[in-house]
Amino acid sequence: MRKAAVLFKGEEAGILTQHDDGSFTFQYHPSWVFNAGKPGVSLTLPKTERPYHAGYLFPFFYNMLPEGDNKQTVCKLNRIDQNDAFGLLMAVAKTDTIGAVRVLKTDNA
């Protein structure tokens, strides 16, 4: 299992988890859900107390990944399998994002 903190404008909004079977969970922190001033990180992941589950990386996060030659270069430089979307997300979404959301590897990832 691998985990990452999902930050919105520098504040931790929730946790993205890749389970050992390859499925994914995203869950908002309760403090984020119950704060009316905090938005959802994506229109496709509105704020809710219940976790989101999927057999694949959620499209919102998948769309943060590089493609083509950029993907090949990042994978080669970081020794990441090109099919490891979570690993690639950890390599690029900590600093190189467009917008307010960043994804940071946690200690137990």
Sequence and secondary structure as in RCSB ss.txt:
>XXXX:A:sequence
MRKAAVLFKGEEAGILTQHDDGSFTFQYHPSWVFNAGKPGVSLTLPKTERPYHAGYLFPFFYNMLPEGDNKQTVC
KLNRIDQNDAFGLLMAVAKTDTIGAVRVLKTDNA
>XXXX:A:secstr
 EEEEEEETTEEEEEEEE TTS EEEEE HHHHT TT   SBTTB   SS EEESS  HHHHTTS  HHHHHHHH
HHHT  TT HHHHHHHHTTT  SSSEEEEE TT 
